[in-house]
Amino acid sequence: MRVLLTGATGFIGKALVAELIQQGFNISISVRQKTSLFPDKVKQFVVGGFGSNSDFSTSLVGIDCVIHLAGKAHVIDKAKAPALDEFREINTELALNLAKQAVTAGVGRFIYLSSIGVNGSQNNKPFLETDIPNPQEPYAISKYEAEQSLLKLAKNSDLEVVIIRPPLVYGNNAPGNFGRLIQWAGAKIILPLPLGDVNNARSLIAIDNLVNFIITCTLHPKAANEIFLISDDGNLSTTQLLKKIAKAFNKKAILLPVPVSWMVFVAKFLGKEADAVRLFSSLVVDSNKARNLLDWHPITTMDEQLCKITENEKNI
């Protein structure tokens, strides 16, 4: 199969390219500038700036499936967060522009990596694909608008669209909050944290599981024009997650049992309420649709993925 990938140089993209190579796919990537990250067998097409007017026509010739990972990343700090229009330019308009050109080129399938934020930022019962979307922040809104545009395009063309909404993705060199937790656990002296009494539940997905699912969606006929929520098996509280990460580094997490209500109060006072919501609230997904419709199951556990992370840290 001939695959075109955007976002190849990112955290997820690099892992996906490596596995596609391993499985013998014919891979092309669209990039802003040429990169030395990949072997020569990966064909590179320099597009320059990504936007609503970017020309992907050359890179789309002979392609069977486009995997669109490129996007403007979520920003937690509201003071630094771009406006909705800035997210739309990359996450919405770029995606639709690429998909329209894929239709013209006769591409069969378009896989769009969206976000669980389209469903919402927290829940009391697991999110489902059939839930009414409830994006709360500009990043999630831009992702939802892209989904709507892509599904409309699929209805009016022969292009098959697959939408994937993952929760937090973790693995080697993960960015954001998970990367900071790895730095915390990997430090010579592990600092105490006031997170010993957080009784929430969070769904996460290992990078190896996400990559495996994306590849499943390139091939499986029943994935066409579907939305999928996916995660690892089982859910964890923030407290349990910290303990697992510390254990992977052969350390003991010192987690002080400070009441969550106190920490939320302090977070609001410091203007970090959004951080507190992510840290203390629950966000669980039901991934039974992927399991039942595509017969997909996670290929690794959190303990196994954390082991790979610690091995990688030792070799740096």
ZADO-1210 file (C-alpha; in nm, 4 decimals, padded with zeros to 6 digits):
<atoms>
<atom x="00.0000" y="00.0000" z="00.0000" code="MET" pos="1"/>
<atom x="00.1191" y="00.3513" z="-00.0865" code="ARG" pos="2"/>
<atom x="00.0780" y="00.5878" z="00.2076" code="VAL" pos="3"/>
<atom x="00.1286" y="00.9636" z="00.2344" code="LEU" pos="4"/>
<atom x="00.1903" y="01.0929" z="00.5857" code="LEU" pos="5"/>
<atom x="00.1853" y="01.4471" z="00.7205" code="THR" pos="6"/>
<atom x="00.3285" y="01.5307" z="01.0611" code="GLY" pos="7"/>
<atom x="00.5973" y="01.2657" z="01.0137" code="ALA" pos="8"/>
<atom x="00.8572" y="01.4493" z="01.2226" code="THR" pos="9"/>
<atom x="00.6353" y="01.4730" z="01.5312" code="GLY" pos="10"/>
<atom x="00.6140" y="01.2417" z="01.8326" code="PHE" pos="11"/>
<atom x="00.3466" y="01.0179" z="01.6790" code="ILE" pos="12"/>
<atom x="00.4693" y="01.0566" z="01.3224" code="GLY" pos="13"/>
<atom x="00.8213" y="00.9284" z="01.3876" code="LYS" pos="14"/>
<atom x="00.6878" y="00.6178" z="01.5617" code="ALA" pos="15"/>
<atom x="00.4360" y="00.5576" z="01.2832" code="LEU" pos="16"/>
<atom x="00.6948" y="00.5912" z="01.0041" code="VAL" pos="17"/>
<atom x="00.9237" y="00.3428" z="01.1803" code="ALA" pos="18"/>
<atom x="00.6458" y="00.0843" z="01.2036" code="GLU" pos="19"/>
<atom x="00.5256" y="00.1436" z="00.8462" code="LEU" pos="20"/>
<atom x="00.8800" y="00.0804" z="00.7266" code="ILE" pos="21"/>
<atom x="00.8960" y="-00.2345" z="00.9385" code="GLN" pos="22"/>
<atom x="00.5732" y="-00.3604" z="00.7797" code="GLN" pos="23"/>
<atom x="00.6874" y="-00.2916" z="00.4237" code="GLY" pos="24"/>
<atom x="00.4610" y="00.0013" z="00.3317" code="PHE" pos="25"/>
<atom x="00.5537" y="00.2326" z="00.0453" code="ASN" pos="26"/>
<atom x="00.5868" y="00.5611" z="00.2361" code="ILE" pos="27"/>
<atom x="00.5842" y="00.9231" z="00.1273" code="SER" pos="28"/>
<atom x="00.5831" y="01.2223" z="00.3597" code="ILE" pos="29"/>
<atom x="00.4848" y="01.5853" z="00.3081" code="SER" pos="30"/>
<atom x="00.7092" y="01.8169" z="00.5088" code="VAL" pos="31"/>
<atom x="00.7777" y="02.1876" z="00.5465" code="ARG" pos="32"/>
<atom x="01.1474" y="02.1251" z="00.4867" code="GLN" pos="33"/>
<atom x="01.3587" y="01.8204" z="00.4099" code="LYS" pos="34"/>
<atom x="01.4597" y="01.6098" z="00.7075" code="THR" pos="35"/>
<atom x="01.7365" y="01.3582" z="00.7747" code="SER" pos="36"/>
<atom x="01.5272" y="01.1648" z="01.0276" code="LEU" pos="37"/>
<atom x="01.4276" y="00.8889" z="00.7844" code="PHE" pos="38"/>
<atom x="01.6007" y="00.6512" z="00.5405" code="PRO" pos="39"/>
<atom x="01.6081" y="00.7256" z="00.1675" code="ASP" pos="40"/>
<atom x="01.3280" y="00.4751" z="00.1013" code="LYS" pos="41"/>
<atom x="01.0891" y="00.7305" z="00.2582" code="VAL" pos="42"/>
<atom x="01.0046" y="00.9734" z="-00.0223" code="LYS" pos="43"/>
<atom x="00.9969" y="01.3352" z="00.0876" code="GLN" pos="44"/>
<atom x="00.7867" y="01.6102" z="-00.0710" code="PHE" pos="45"/>
<atom x="00.8648" y="01.9598" z="00.0524" code="VAL" pos="46"/>
<atom x="00.5435" y="02.1604" z="00.0655" code="VAL" pos="47"/>
<atom x="00.6748" y="02.4582" z="00.2588" code="GLY" pos="48"/>
<atom x="00.4203" y="02.6301" z="00.4790" code="GLY" pos="49"/>
<atom x="00.1130" y="02.4238" z="00.5647" code="PHE" pos="50"/>
<atom x="-00.2154" y="02.6014" z="00.5160" code="GLY" pos="51"/>
<atom x="-00.5418" y="02.6256" z="00.3248" code="SER" pos="52"/>
<atom x="-00.3573" y="02.7012" z="-00.0015" code="ASN" pos="53"/>
<atom x="-00.0734" y="02.4483" z="00.0187" code="SER" pos="54"/>
<atom x="-00.0234" y="02.2381" z="-00.2942" code="ASP" pos="55"/>
<atom x="00.0005" y="01.8639" z="-00.2198" code="PHE" pos="56"/>
<atom x="-00.0783" y="01.7476" z="-00.5734" code="SER" pos="57"/>
<atom x="00.2676" y="01.6089" z="-00.6535" code="THR" pos="58"/>
<atom x="00.2892" y="01.4117" z="-00.3306" code="SER" pos="59"/>
<atom x="-00.0580" y="01.2610" z="-00.3822" code="LEU" pos="60"/>
<atom x="00.0129" y="01.0936" z="-00.7169" code="VAL" pos="61"/>
<atom x="-00.0438" y="00.7170" z="-00.6846" code="GLY" pos="62"/>
<atom x="-00.1288" y="00.7330" z="-00.3135" code="ILE" pos="63"/>
<atom x="-00.3804" y="00.4852" z="-00.1689" code="ASP" pos="64"/>
<atom x="-00.4156" y="00.6319" z="00.1812" code="CYS" pos="65"/>
<atom x="-00.3370" y="00.9667" z="00.3437" code="VAL" pos="66"/>
<atom x="-00.2611" y="00.9709" z="00.7176" code="ILE" pos="67"/>
<atom x="-00.2962" y="01.3287" z="00.8365" code="HIS" pos="68"/>
<atom x="-00.1197" y="01.3892" z="01.1684" code="LEU" pos="69"/>
<atom x="00.0049" y="01.7447" z="01.1129" code="ALA" pos="70"/>
<atom x="-00.1654" y="02.0016" z="01.3282" code="GLY" pos="71"/>
<atom x="-00.1286" y="02.2914" z="01.5669" code="LYS" pos="72"/>
<atom x="-00.0725" y="02.1425" z="01.9102" code="ALA" pos="73"/>
<atom x="-00.2955" y="02.1892" z="02.2098" code="HIS" pos="74"/>
<atom x="-00.1772" y="02.4583" z="02.4538" code="VAL" pos="75"/>
<atom x="-00.2668" y="02.4270" z="02.8218" code="ILE" pos="76"/>
<atom x="-00.1663" y="02.7767" z="02.9333" code="ASP" pos="77"/>
<atom x="-00.4590" y="02.9967" z="02.8307" code="LYS" pos="78"/>
<atom x="-00.2433" y="03.3086" z="02.8503" code="ALA" pos="79"/>
<atom x="-00.0215" y="03.1654" z="02.5759" code="LYS" pos="80"/>
<atom x="-00.2918" y="02.9846" z="02.3782" code="ALA" pos="81"/>
<atom x="-00.3481" y="03.0997" z="02.0178" code="PRO" pos="82"/>
<atom x="-00.6883" y="03.2263" z="01.9110" code="ALA" pos="83"/>
<atom x="-00.9397" y="02.9917" z="01.7517" code="LEU" pos="84"/>
<atom x="-00.8618" y="03.1257" z="01.4031" code="ASP" pos="85"/>
<atom x="-00.4970" y="03.0209" z="01.4396" code="GLU" pos="86"/>
<atom x="-00.6000" y="02.6655" z="01.5289" code="PHE" pos="87"/>
<atom x="-00.8524" y="02.6593" z="01.2444" code="ARG" pos="88"/>
<atom x="-00.5892" y="02.7546" z="00.9868" code="GLU" pos="89"/>
<atom x="-00.3887" y="02.4383" z="01.0528" code="ILE" pos="90"/>
<atom x="-00.6240" y="02.1909" z="01.2195" code="ASN" pos="91"/>
<atom x="-00.9313" y="02.2596" z="01.0071" code="THR" pos="92"/>
<atom x="-00.8477" y="02.4379" z="00.6822" code="GLU" pos="93"/>
<atom x="-00.5248" y="02.2478" z="00.6119" code="LEU" pos="94"/>
<atom x="-00.6994" y="01.9145" z="00.6692" code="ALA" pos="95"/>
<atom x="-00.9857" y="02.0011" z="00.4329" code="LEU" pos="96"/>
<atom x="-00.7476" y="02.1395" z="00.1710" code="ASN" pos="97"/>
<atom x="-00.5423" y="01.8184" z="00.1751" code="LEU" pos="98"/>
<atom x="-00.8543" y="01.5995" z="00.1671" code="ALA" pos="99"/>
<atom x="-00.9999" y="01.7865" z="-00.1332" code="LYS" pos="100"/>
<atom x="-00.6740" y="01.7406" z="-00.3213" code="GLN" pos="101"/>
<atom x="-00.6798" y="01.3723" z="-00.2215" code="ALA" pos="102"/>
<atom x="-01.0243" y="01.3414" z="-00.3836" code="VAL" pos="103"/>
<atom x="-00.8911" y="01.4980" z="-00.7040" code="THR" pos="104"/>
<atom x="-00.5931" y="01.2592" z="-00.7016" code="ALA" pos="105"/>
<atom x="-00.8181" y="00.9548" z="-00.6574" code="GLY" pos="106"/>
<atom x="-00.6928" y="00.8626" z="-00.3108" code="VAL" pos="107"/>
<atom x="-00.9082" y="00.5945" z="-00.1509" code="GLY" pos="108"/>
<atom x="-00.8825" y="00.6679" z="00.2210" code="ARG" pos="109"/>
<atom x="-00.8055" y="00.9642" z="00.4478" code="PHE" pos="110"/>
<atom x="-00.7199" y="00.9062" z="00.8149" code="ILE" pos="111"/>
<atom x="-00.7519" y="01.2103" z="01.0417" code="TYR" pos="112"/>
<atom x="-00.6033" y="01.2159" z="01.3891" code="LEU" pos="113"/>
<atom x="-00.8442" y="01.4196" z="01.5983" code="SER" pos="114"/>
<atom x="-00.8694" y="01.4467" z="01.9784" code="SER" pos="115"/>
<atom x="-01.0808" y="01.3135" z="02.2633" code="ILE" pos="116"/>
<atom x="-01.1296" y="01.6802" z="02.3462" code="GLY" pos="117"/>
<atom x="-01.4014" y="01.6799" z="02.0786" code="VAL" pos="118"/>
<atom x="-01.6133" y="01.4776" z="02.3227" code="ASN" pos="119"/>
<atom x="-01.5249" y="01.7027" z="02.6166" code="GLY" pos="120"/>
<atom x="-01.2612" y="01.7676" z="02.8790" code="SER" pos="121"/>
<atom x="-01.3991" y="01.5476" z="03.1587" code="GLN" pos="122"/>
<atom x="-01.6740" y="01.2945" z="03.2268" code="ASN" pos="123"/>
<atom x="-01.8513" y="01.0830" z="03.4835" code="ASN" pos="124"/>
<atom x="-01.9188" y="00.7953" z="03.2445" code="LYS" pos="125"/>
<atom x="-01.7072" y="00.6745" z="02.9514" code="PRO" pos="126"/>
<atom x="-01.7211" y="00.8753" z="02.6314" code="PHE" pos="127"/>
<atom x="-01.8665" y="00.7026" z="02.3241" code="LEU" pos="128"/>
<atom x="-01.8512" y="00.7794" z="01.9536" code="GLU" pos="129"/>
<atom x="-02.2278" y="00.8413" z="01.9631" code="THR" pos="130"/>
<atom x="-02.2083" y="01.1150" z="02.2287" code="ASP" pos="131"/>
<atom x="-02.3013" y="01.4685" z="02.1303" code="ILE" pos="132"/>
<atom x="-01.9695" y="01.6488" z="02.0747" code="PRO" pos="133"/>
<atom x="-01.8799" y="01.9025" z="02.3415" code="ASN" pos="134"/>
<atom x="-01.5418" y="02.0616" z="02.2565" code="PRO" pos="135"/>
<atom x="-01.4491" y="02.3153" z="02.5232" code="GLN" pos="136"/>
<atom x="-01.1329" y="02.4833" z="02.3950" code="GLU" pos="137"/>
<atom x="-01.0159" y="02.6326" z="02.0622" code="PRO" pos="138"/>
<atom x="-00.7930" y="02.3343" z="01.9866" code="TYR" pos="139"/>
<atom x="-01.0768" y="02.0838" z="02.0287" code="ALA" pos="140"/>
<atom x="-01.3232" y="02.3087" z="01.8441" code="ILE" pos="141"/>
<atom x="-01.0892" y="02.3266" z="01.5443" code="SER" pos="142"/>
<atom x="-01.0541" y="01.9476" z="01.5454" code="LYS" pos="143"/>
<atom x="-01.4318" y="01.9000" z="01.5586" code="TYR" pos="144"/>
<atom x="-01.4870" y="02.1435" z="01.2722" code="GLU" pos="145"/>
<atom x="-01.2332" y="01.9483" z="01.0670" code="ALA" pos="146"/>
<atom x="-01.4166" y="01.6242" z="01.1404" code="GLU" pos="147"/>
<atom x="-01.7457" y="01.7717" z="01.0225" code="GLN" pos="148"/>
<atom x="-01.5927" y="01.9047" z="00.7008" code="SER" pos="149"/>
<atom x="-01.4180" y="01.5763" z="00.6240" code="LEU" pos="150"/>
<atom x="-01.7277" y="01.3637" z="00.6832" code="LEU" pos="151"/>
<atom x="-01.9300" y="01.5968" z="00.4591" code="LYS" pos="152"/>
<atom x="-01.6646" y="01.5618" z="00.1897" code="LEU" pos="153"/>
<atom x="-01.6793" y="01.1831" z="00.2218" code="ALA" pos="154"/>
<atom x="-02.0556" y="01.1881" z="00.1637" code="LYS" pos="155"/>
<atom x="-02.0101" y="01.3809" z="-00.1591" code="ASN" pos="156"/>
<atom x="-01.7117" y="01.1915" z="-00.3002" code="SER" pos="157"/>
<atom x="-01.5514" y="00.8483" z="-00.3189" code="ASP" pos="158"/>
<atom x="-01.3028" y="00.9325" z="-00.0414" code="LEU" pos="159"/>
<atom x="-01.3300" y="00.7158" z="00.2694" code="GLU" pos="160"/>
<atom x="-01.2628" y="00.9089" z="00.5895" code="VAL" pos="161"/>
<atom x="-01.1520" y="00.7587" z="00.9209" code="VAL" pos="162"/>
<atom x="-01.1444" y="00.9757" z="01.2334" code="ILE" pos="163"/>
<atom x="-00.9499" y="00.8753" z="01.5447" code="ILE" pos="164"/>
<atom x="-00.9960" y="01.0534" z="01.8782" code="ARG" pos="165"/>
<atom x="-00.7221" y="00.9384" z="02.1160" code="PRO" pos="166"/>
<atom x="-00.6824" y="01.0450" z="02.4787" code="PRO" pos="167"/>
<atom x="-00.3351" y="01.1319" z="02.6130" code="LEU" pos="168"/>
<atom x="-00.0680" y="00.9462" z="02.4141" code="VAL" pos="169"/>
<atom x="00.2490" y="00.8378" z="02.5952" code="TYR" pos="170"/>
<atom x="00.5773" y="00.6844" z="02.4890" code="GLY" pos="171"/>
<atom x="00.9429" y="00.7664" z="02.4250" code="ASN" pos="172"/>
<atom x="00.9984" y="01.1426" z="02.3998" code="ASN" pos="173"/>
<atom x="00.6327" y="01.2236" z="02.4635" code="ALA" pos="174"/>
<atom x="00.5700" y="01.5985" z="02.4803" code="PRO" pos="175"/>
<atom x="00.3626" y="01.7923" z="02.7314" code="GLY" pos="176"/>
<atom x="00.2571" y="01.6768" z="03.0745" code="ASN" pos="177"/>
<atom x="00.3609" y="01.3150" z="03.0272" code="PHE" pos="178"/>
<atom x="00.7088" y="01.4207" z="02.9237" code="GLY" pos="179"/>
<atom x="00.7353" y="01.6297" z="03.2385" code="ARG" pos="180"/>
<atom x="00.6326" y="01.3307" z="03.4495" code="LEU" pos="181"/>
<atom x="00.9114" y="01.1261" z="03.2906" code="ILE" pos="182"/>
<atom x="01.1587" y="01.4020" z="03.3762" code="GLN" pos="183"/>
<atom x="01.0270" y="01.4024" z="03.7337" code="TRP" pos="184"/>
<atom x="01.0689" y="01.0266" z="03.7715" code="ALA" pos="185"/>
<atom x="01.4048" y="01.0205" z="03.5957" code="GLY" pos="186"/>
<atom x="01.5643" y="01.2876" z="03.8150" code="ALA" pos="187"/>
<atom x="01.8412" y="01.1830" z="04.0548" code="LYS" pos="188"/>
<atom x="01.6240" y="01.2909" z="04.3470" code="ILE" pos="189"/>
<atom x="01.2520" y="01.2413" z="04.2987" code="ILE" pos="190"/>
<atom x="01.0616" y="01.5311" z="04.4495" code="LEU" pos="191"/>
<atom x="00.7512" y="01.4827" z="04.6670" code="PRO" pos="192"/>
<atom x="00.4215" y="01.5784" z="04.5062" code="LEU" pos="193"/>
<atom x="00.0884" y="01.6638" z="04.6763" code="PRO" pos="194"/>
<atom x="-00.0967" y="01.4072" z="04.4648" code="LEU" pos="195"/>
<atom x="-00.1426" y="01.1106" z="04.6948" code="GLY" pos="196"/>
<atom x="-00.5197" y="01.1354" z="04.7219" code="ASP" pos="197"/>
<atom x="-00.6468" y="01.1847" z="04.3653" code="VAL" pos="198"/>
<atom x="-00.9223" y="00.9311" z="04.3065" code="ASN" pos="199"/>
<atom x="-01.0084" y="01.0072" z="03.9454" code="ASN" pos="200"/>
<atom x="-00.9955" y="00.7773" z="03.6409" code="ALA" pos="201"/>
<atom x="-00.8091" y="00.8510" z="03.3187" code="ARG" pos="202"/>
<atom x="-00.7836" y="00.6649" z="02.9899" code="SER" pos="203"/>
<atom x="-00.4494" y="00.6796" z="02.8097" code="LEU" pos="204"/>
<atom x="-00.3031" y="00.5135" z="02.5032" code="ILE" pos="205"/>
<atom x="00.0502" y="00.3880" z="02.4496" code="ALA" pos="206"/>
<atom x="00.2192" y="00.5126" z="02.1334" code="ILE" pos="207"/>
<atom x="00.2669" y="00.1516" z="02.0181" code="ASP" pos="208"/>
<atom x="-00.1072" y="00.0884" z="02.0518" code="ASN" pos="209"/>
<atom x="-00.1999" y="00.4076" z="01.8675" code="LEU" pos="210"/>
<atom x="00.0410" y="00.3335" z="01.5825" code="VAL" pos="211"/>
<atom x="-00.0954" y="-00.0196" z="01.5542" code="ASN" pos="212"/>
<atom x="-00.4523" y="00.1130" z="01.5414" code="PHE" pos="213"/>
<atom x="-00.3721" y="00.3729" z="01.2751" code="ILE" pos="214"/>
<atom x="-00.2198" y="00.1017" z="01.0566" code="ILE" pos="215"/>
<atom x="-00.5245" y="-00.1178" z="01.1181" code="THR" pos="216"/>
<atom x="-00.7396" y="00.1689" z="00.9874" code="CYS" pos="217"/>
<atom x="-00.5373" y="00.1953" z="00.6663" code="THR" pos="218"/>
<atom x="-00.6273" y="-00.1625" z="00.5772" code="LEU" pos="219"/>
<atom x="-00.9581" y="-00.2596" z="00.7369" code="HIS" pos="220"/>
<atom x="-01.2608" y="-00.2157" z="00.5075" code="PRO" pos="221"/>
<atom x="-01.5000" y="-00.1613" z="00.8000" code="LYS" pos="222"/>
<atom x="-01.3072" y="00.1461" z="00.9171" code="ALA" pos="223"/>
<atom x="-01.4415" y="00.3522" z="00.6272" code="ALA" pos="224"/>
<atom x="-01.6314" y="00.6674" z="00.7294" code="ASN" pos="225"/>
<atom x="-01.6196" y="00.5816" z="01.0986" code="GLU" pos="226"/>
<atom x="-01.5153" y="00.7641" z="01.4151" code="ILE" pos="227"/>
<atom x="-01.3168" y="00.5711" z="01.6772" code="PHE" pos="228"/>
<atom x="-01.2324" y="00.6311" z="02.0412" code="LEU" pos="229"/>
<atom x="-00.9401" y="00.4154" z="02.1506" code="ILE" pos="230"/>
<atom x="-00.7350" y="00.3544" z="02.4631" code="SER" pos="231"/>
<atom x="-00.5246" y="00.1028" z="02.6475" code="ASP" pos="232"/>
<atom x="-00.6974" y="-00.1655" z="02.8505" code="ASP" pos="233"/>
<atom x="-00.7944" y="-00.0277" z="03.1921" code="GLY" pos="234"/>
<atom x="-00.7884" y="00.3197" z="03.3437" code="ASN" pos="235"/>
<atom x="-00.5725" y="00.4835" z="03.6096" code="LEU" pos="236"/>
<atom x="-00.6025" y="00.7595" z="03.8648" code="SER" pos="237"/>
<atom x="-00.3413" y="01.0335" z="03.8566" code="THR" pos="238"/>
<atom x="-00.1990" y="00.8898" z="04.1795" code="THR" pos="239"/>
<atom x="-00.1730" y="00.5397" z="04.0299" code="GLN" pos="240"/>
<atom x="-00.0105" y="00.6771" z="03.7140" code="LEU" pos="241"/>
<atom x="00.2600" y="00.8569" z="03.9111" code="LEU" pos="242"/>
<atom x="00.3332" y="00.5433" z="04.1112" code="LYS" pos="243"/>
<atom x="00.3633" y="00.3343" z="03.7936" code="LYS" pos="244"/>
<atom x="00.6001" y="00.5814" z="03.6304" code="ILE" pos="245"/>
<atom x="00.8195" y="00.6010" z="03.9404" code="ALA" pos="246"/>
<atom x="00.8243" y="00.2207" z="03.9686" code="LYS" pos="247"/>
<atom x="00.9395" y="00.1919" z="03.6073" code="ALA" pos="248"/>
<atom x="01.2436" y="00.3979" z="03.7083" code="PHE" pos="249"/>
<atom x="01.2951" y="00.1770" z="04.0159" code="ASN" pos="250"/>
<atom x="01.2000" y="00.4604" z="04.2467" code="LYS" pos="251"/>
<atom x="00.9319" y="00.5205" z="04.5055" code="LYS" pos="252"/>
<atom x="00.6964" y="00.8106" z="04.4482" code="ALA" pos="253"/>
<atom x="00.6503" y="01.0297" z="04.7560" code="ILE" pos="254"/>
<atom x="00.2926" y="01.1462" z="04.7162" code="LEU" pos="255"/>
<atom x="00.1443" y="01.3543" z="04.9944" code="LEU" pos="256"/>
<atom x="-00.2320" y="01.3073" z="05.0574" code="PRO" pos="257"/>
<atom x="-00.3353" y="01.6707" z="05.0158" code="VAL" pos="258"/>
<atom x="-00.7139" y="01.7157" z="04.9654" code="PRO" pos="259"/>
<atom x="-00.8006" y="01.7835" z="04.6025" code="VAL" pos="260"/>
<atom x="-01.0279" y="02.0719" z="04.7024" code="SER" pos="261"/>
<atom x="-00.7287" y="02.2549" z="04.8507" code="TRP" pos="262"/>
<atom x="-00.5242" y="02.2089" z="04.5364" code="MET" pos="263"/>
<atom x="-00.8094" y="02.3251" z="04.3124" code="VAL" pos="264"/>
<atom x="-00.8438" y="02.6398" z="04.5252" code="PHE" pos="265"/>
<atom x="-00.4726" y="02.7149" z="04.4928" code="VAL" pos="266"/>
<atom x="-00.4793" y="02.6410" z="04.1188" code="ALA" pos="267"/>
<atom x="-00.7636" y="02.8878" z="04.0646" code="LYS" pos="268"/>
<atom x="-00.5778" y="03.1502" z="04.2684" code="PHE" pos="269"/>
<atom x="-00.2696" y="03.1015" z="04.0481" code="LEU" pos="270"/>
<atom x="-00.4698" y="03.1067" z="03.7249" code="GLY" pos="271"/>
<atom x="-00.4030" y="02.7363" z="03.6615" code="LYS" pos="272"/>
<atom x="-00.7590" y="02.6069" z="03.6791" code="GLU" pos="273"/>
<atom x="-00.7347" y="02.4320" z="03.3404" code="ALA" pos="274"/>
<atom x="-00.4288" y="02.2411" z="03.4630" code="ASP" pos="275"/>
<atom x="-00.6191" y="02.1345" z="03.7737" code="ALA" pos="276"/>
<atom x="-00.9121" y="02.0066" z="03.5682" code="VAL" pos="277"/>
<atom x="-00.6834" y="01.7803" z="03.3654" code="ARG" pos="278"/>
<atom x="-00.4962" y="01.6606" z="03.6689" code="LEU" pos="279"/>
<atom x="-00.7861" y="01.5891" z="03.9021" code="PHE" pos="280"/>
<atom x="-01.0925" y="01.5181" z="03.6868" code="SER" pos="281"/>
<atom x="-01.1852" y="01.1913" z="03.5177" code="SER" pos="282"/>
<atom x="-01.1710" y="01.1310" z="03.1442" code="LEU" pos="283"/>
<atom x="-01.2516" y="00.7760" z="03.0390" code="VAL" pos="284"/>
<atom x="-01.3273" y="00.6423" z="02.6916" code="VAL" pos="285"/>
<atom x="-01.5105" y="00.3314" z="02.5791" code="ASP" pos="286"/>
<atom x="-01.3148" y="00.1754" z="02.2934" code="SER" pos="287"/>
<atom x="-01.5421" y="-00.1235" z="02.2386" code="ASN" pos="288"/>
<atom x="-01.6383" y="-00.0031" z="01.8907" code="LYS" pos="289"/>
<atom x="-01.2788" y="-00.0425" z="01.7688" code="ALA" pos="290"/>
<atom x="-01.2540" y="-00.3816" z="01.9348" code="ARG" pos="291"/>
<atom x="-01.5852" y="-00.5133" z="01.8028" code="ASN" pos="292"/>
<atom x="-01.5967" y="-00.3606" z="01.4536" code="LEU" pos="293"/>
<atom x="-01.2296" y="-00.3948" z="01.3614" code="LEU" pos="294"/>
<atom x="-01.1338" y="-00.6801" z="01.5958" code="ASP" pos="295"/>
<atom x="-00.8588" y="-00.4529" z="01.7294" code="TRP" pos="296"/>
<atom x="-00.6947" y="-00.4997" z="02.0677" code="HIS" pos="297"/>
<atom x="-00.4026" y="-00.3183" z="02.2326" code="PRO" pos="298"/>
<atom x="-00.0716" y="-00.4857" z="02.1512" code="ILE" pos="299"/>
<atom x="00.1097" y="-00.3618" z="02.4627" code="THR" pos="300"/>
<atom x="00.0443" y="-00.2723" z="02.8243" code="THR" pos="301"/>
<atom x="00.1370" y="00.0423" z="03.0119" code="MET" pos="302"/>
<atom x="00.4034" y="-00.1466" z="03.2073" code="ASP" pos="303"/>
<atom x="00.5614" y="-00.2685" z="02.8824" code="GLU" pos="304"/>
<atom x="00.5537" y="00.0783" z="02.7252" code="GLN" pos="305"/>
<atom x="00.7017" y="00.2349" z="03.0392" code="LEU" pos="306"/>
<atom x="00.9784" y="-00.0248" z="03.0296" code="CYS" pos="307"/>
<atom x="01.0634" y="00.0887" z="02.6743" code="LYS" pos="308"/>
<atom x="01.0678" y="00.4485" z="02.7941" code="ILE" pos="309"/>
<atom x="01.3100" y="00.3761" z="03.0791" code="THR" pos="310"/>
<atom x="01.5379" y="00.1766" z="02.8474" code="GLU" pos="311"/>
<atom x="01.5397" y="00.4682" z="02.6067" code="ASN" pos="312"/>
<atom x="01.6236" y="00.7110" z="02.8887" code="GLU" pos="313"/>
<atom x="01.9206" y="00.4955" z="02.9916" code="LYS" pos="314"/>
<atom x="02.0594" y="00.5071" z="02.6379" code="ASN" pos="315"/>
<atom x="02.0400" y="00.8844" z="02.6022" code="ILE" pos="316"/>
</atoms>
